[in-house]
Amino acid sequence: MRIVSICPSNTEMLYLLGLGEQVIGLDDHSDWPREWQHLPRVGPDLTIDMDKVEALQPDLVVASLSVPGMEKNVEALTARNLPHIVLNPSRIADIPADIRELGEATGREKEAEQLASRFVEKVESIRQATSRVTYRPKLYWEWWPNPIYTPGRENWLTDVSEIAGGVNIFADYPVDNVKATREMVLERNPDHICVVWCGIELKRIKPAMITERPEWQEAAAIRNNRVHLLEEGLYCRPSPRLLDGLEHLVQLIHPHLAIPD
């Protein structure tokens, strides 16, 4: 099977299913695993070059709707009659189902069941460990700085916040993404600010970009030096790598809590 992935989270799941010899092309933002960085690229995940995809003669294109704007990729795949599946995770509970669907599409049902089961077990293990905490800090996640975009209730980072023993301050918005303002963030006064700018390398983000915002000088997270610049690949992608991000988040907000292996 010749497989093309046009979304980083899909690429990560394909790798974890052991499909290295079958993946022949990736979107530009797929940066994990390192072993696949030599593969042909077909453009950014929001503006995939379908001519390049078609030229690779794939047996399967793994598409996604995890980011607004990806719909046009699916429309183009359909219009060209390219064989594809579309994953559409929004909550953390959707990820095991996506793993199983990918396993069925690629003939890796057994591996997918094992991977999905491990994911569920690890999430539950962390949830049990944090269920005993009495202090649940308020977390502000920043997808993008200007204009501000932050996850709402229908997003896996709300689940990640809760499982880690915290609360997403915009979880009362019944949507996946919230267009907010600095004033809205200050009003909710987060205890921690978690910066995960999508598609931006961590080395390009400086703490002062957050801490020197004049509107936030009295915010608890700023005053208590709880601004975290985080690797967006561990938080912005609905794949099993979220577990690594989840464990790191627990260490940040509950540093004395032990997470079982």
C-alpha positions as MATLAB code, in Angstrom:
seq = 'MRIVSICPSNTEMLYLLGLGEQVIGLDDHSDWPREWQHLPRVGPDLTIDMDKVEALQPDLVVASLSVPGMEKNVEALTARNLPHIVLNPSRIADIPADIRELGEATGREKEAEQLASRFVEKVESIRQATSRVTYRPKLYWEWWPNPIYTPGRENWLTDVSEIAGGVNIFADYPVDNVKATREMVLERNPDHICVVWCGIELKRIKPAMITERPEWQEAAAIRNNRVHLLEEGLYCRPSPRLLDGLEHLVQLIHPHLAIPD';
ca = [
       0.000    0.000    0.000;
       1.202    3.507   -0.900;
       0.067    5.963    1.777;
       0.172    9.767    1.835;
      -0.545   11.650    5.066;
      -1.695   15.256    4.848;
      -1.875   16.060    8.564;
       0.817   15.714   11.282;
      -1.388   13.812   13.744;
      -2.176   11.233   11.057;
       1.527   10.874   10.268;
       2.261   10.167   13.918;
      -0.414    7.487   14.145;
       0.818    5.827   10.947;
       4.307    5.642   12.427;
       3.060    4.197   15.704;
       1.202    1.520   13.729;
       4.485    0.451   12.144;
       3.682    1.578    8.598;
       7.054    3.126    7.812;
       7.652    1.217    4.588;
       4.265    2.155    3.159;
       4.177    5.922    3.761;
       5.451    7.690    0.618;
       4.497   11.355    1.150;
       3.750   13.872    3.902;
       2.406   17.375    4.435;
       5.009   20.061    5.148;
       4.196   20.293    8.877;
       4.779   16.616    9.701;
       8.007   16.816   11.714;
       7.763   13.575   13.707;
       9.160   10.971   13.422;
      12.600   12.128   12.377;
      13.110    8.975   10.334;
      10.527   10.174    7.825;
      11.886   13.652    7.181;
      13.351   12.599    3.811;
       9.946   11.758    2.322;
       8.407   13.882   -0.471;
       6.316   16.823    0.730;
       2.945   17.862   -0.660;
       2.498   21.292    0.922;
       1.193   22.811    4.190;
      -1.734   20.960    5.723;
      -4.160   23.813    4.955;
      -2.996   24.259    1.359;
      -2.102   20.802    0.121;
      -0.859   20.627   -3.484;
      -3.171   17.964   -4.870;
      -1.140   17.677   -8.065;
       1.780   16.462   -5.963;
      -0.464   14.082   -4.048;
      -1.882   12.621   -7.243;
       1.584   12.281   -8.786;
       2.579    9.961   -5.928;
      -0.152    7.545   -7.050;
      -1.363    6.759   -3.520;
      -3.528    3.802   -2.615;
      -4.688    5.769    0.434;
      -4.577    9.412    1.488;
      -5.135    9.996    5.194;
      -6.873   13.347    5.588;
      -8.168   15.181    8.645;
     -10.633   17.833    9.752;
      -8.841   18.593   13.023;
      -8.093   22.179   11.954;
     -10.637   24.598   10.420;
      -9.919   25.000    6.713;
      -8.997   21.393    6.000;
     -12.390   20.795    4.406;
     -11.101   21.923    1.032;
      -8.509   19.130    1.072;
     -11.260   16.561    1.441;
     -13.283   18.200   -1.322;
     -10.271   18.088   -3.638;
      -9.567   14.437   -2.868;
     -13.170   13.584   -3.652;
     -13.159   15.617   -6.848;
     -10.043   13.805   -8.076;
     -11.406   10.432   -7.000;
      -8.324    9.742   -4.873;
      -8.869    6.962   -2.291;
      -8.930    8.490    1.159;
     -10.230    8.391    4.697;
     -10.989   11.431    6.833;
     -10.294   11.537   10.560;
     -12.141   14.180   12.554;
     -11.127   14.111   16.229;
     -12.224   16.862   18.573;
     -12.150   15.297   22.048;
      -9.523   13.009   23.526;
     -12.001   10.127   23.540;
     -12.119   10.312   19.716;
      -8.457    9.363   19.336;
      -8.780    5.605   20.026;
     -11.570    5.383   17.440;
      -9.348    7.163   14.906;
      -6.521    4.734   15.617;
      -8.844    1.784   15.007;
     -10.233    3.319   11.805;
      -6.705    3.867   10.522;
      -5.822    0.293   11.424;
      -8.785   -1.034    9.445;
      -7.895    1.077    6.411;
      -4.277   -0.121    6.396;
      -4.650   -3.759    7.437;
      -3.151   -3.134   10.872;
      -6.205   -3.958   12.986;
      -4.271   -5.887   15.644;
      -1.636   -3.181   16.098;
      -4.341   -0.508   16.154;
      -6.290   -2.292   18.873;
      -3.161   -2.577   20.993;
      -2.246    1.082   20.475;
      -5.789    2.282   21.180;
      -6.064    0.157   24.322;
      -2.733    1.433   25.653;
      -3.853    5.000   25.014;
      -7.109    4.515   26.941;
      -5.319    2.790   29.815;
      -2.706    5.534   30.135;
      -5.318    8.297   30.093;
      -7.253    6.518   32.829;
      -4.079    5.977   34.864;
      -3.284    9.689   34.790;
      -6.902   10.597   35.535;
      -6.856    8.346   38.591;
      -3.587    9.877   39.794;
      -4.935   13.440   39.551;
      -8.398   12.648   40.897;
      -7.104   13.143   44.437;
      -5.846   16.708   43.965;
      -7.848   19.338   45.802;
      -6.416   22.357   43.960;
      -7.263   22.510   40.262;
      -5.514   25.518   38.699;
      -7.044   27.560   35.914;
      -5.242   27.093   32.589;
      -5.192   29.404   29.601;
      -4.085   27.808   26.335;
      -2.984   30.058   23.494;
      -3.158   28.517   20.006;
      -2.425   31.809   18.321;
      -1.520   35.292   19.603;
      -3.064   37.836   17.244;
      -5.957   37.516   17.096;
      -6.063   35.247   20.091;
      -7.403   31.760   19.520;
      -7.857   29.381   22.417;
      -9.596   26.009   22.790;
     -13.202   25.860   23.957;
     -15.181   22.998   25.464;
     -15.250   20.817   22.331;
     -11.487   20.454   22.116;
      -9.042   17.824   23.336;
      -7.097   20.425   25.334;
     -10.111   20.889   27.584;
      -9.910   17.152   28.269;
      -6.131   17.321   28.704;
      -6.594   20.139   31.236;
      -9.151   18.174   33.229;
      -7.246   14.864   33.156;
      -4.078   16.661   34.315;
      -5.922   18.121   37.288;
      -6.663   21.592   35.963;
      -9.435   23.586   34.280;
      -9.474   25.224   30.848;
     -10.679   28.781   31.510;
     -12.641   28.830   28.241;
     -14.330   25.444   28.727;
     -17.684   27.200   29.168;
     -17.686   28.076   25.438;
     -19.495   25.179   23.641;
     -17.183   25.283   20.607;
     -13.807   23.834   19.635;
     -12.020   27.180   19.160;
     -12.665   30.554   20.767;
     -11.613   33.881   19.270;
     -10.777   35.826   22.428;
      -9.188   39.078   23.522;
      -6.507   39.862   26.068;
      -9.182   41.474   28.220;
     -11.258   38.283   28.184;
      -8.230   36.293   29.332;
      -7.424   38.756   32.132;
     -11.020   38.667   33.339;
     -10.689   34.896   33.829;
      -7.272   35.407   35.493;
      -5.529   32.087   34.748;
      -3.093   30.520   37.191;
      -1.002   29.156   34.297;
      -0.528   30.358   30.718;
       0.306   27.567   28.258;
       1.644   28.808   24.921;
       1.293   26.343   22.032;
       1.368   28.436   18.860;
       0.419   26.081   16.055;
       3.136   25.564   13.460;
       5.625   27.854   15.228;
       8.954   26.418   16.395;
       9.538   26.842   20.102;
      12.860   28.646   19.547;
      10.996   31.473   17.787;
       8.842   32.228   20.850;
      10.259   34.380   23.641;
       8.720   34.626   27.142;
       8.599   38.427   26.848;
       6.067   38.079   24.028;
       3.645   37.004   26.763;
       4.951   38.496   29.981;
       5.284   42.034   28.630;
       1.711   42.341   27.397;
       0.549   45.474   29.226;
      -3.001   44.166   29.737;
      -1.753   41.154   31.719;
       0.633   42.662   34.248;
      -1.742   41.904   37.136;
      -2.644   38.404   35.939;
      -1.859   35.666   38.465;
       0.112   33.605   35.921;
       2.377   36.567   35.119;
       2.878   37.623   38.733;
       3.700   34.063   39.809;
       5.977   33.335   36.846;
       3.786   30.551   35.497;
       4.066   31.129   31.773;
       4.945   27.918   29.944;
       6.261   27.808   26.379;
       5.344   24.297   25.294;
       6.142   22.125   22.296;
       3.047   22.474   20.145;
       3.566   18.991   18.691;
       2.675   17.516   22.084;
      -0.552   19.489   22.483;
      -1.902   20.706   19.138;
      -2.131   17.305   17.452;
      -4.757   14.691   18.338;
      -2.461   11.666   18.310;
      -1.061    9.362   21.025;
       1.798   11.830   21.534;
      -0.714   13.851   23.551;
       0.125   11.449   26.373;
       3.660   12.876   26.547;
       2.217   16.375   26.679;
      -0.291   15.310   29.322;
       2.395   13.877   31.598;
       4.504   17.017   31.201;
       1.506   19.197   32.057;
       0.906   17.246   35.263;
       4.529   17.903   36.242;
       4.037   21.628   35.630;
       0.816   22.133   37.575;
       1.177   19.374   40.196;
       4.960   18.912   40.516;
       4.735   16.714   43.611;
       2.283   14.248   42.102;
       3.676   10.902   40.962;
       2.314    9.434   37.745;
       2.511    5.621   37.479;
       4.316    4.128   34.473;
];
